[in-house]
């Protein structure tokens, strides 16, 4: 069976109760592979009586695989045996704080923003 999505290289599905997780390896236009992880959950719309799928997707690029894998292994280990993982092993700020906000002042003031739009 041909892939419907031309850039899809490999796909695996994991059924977990009411959710299904899809792990899809895709190729970018420049032929680099990356991973998409999709959570799909079947829900019922009481207004029209139809089922629909709620989906959440993340994209994971090769340069982040090791950090992602280390973080995932660390938090799973914590859940399974209570061992707290060392944060510095998998979280690299790259200029952002742990909430995803920029660490540095960009030199922009609210006074600089034109609010007359």
Beta strands, then each sheet from edge to edge (+ up, - down):
strand 1: 8-16
strand 2: 19-27
strand 3: 33-45
strand 4: 50-61
sheet 1: 1+ 2- 3+ 4-
end
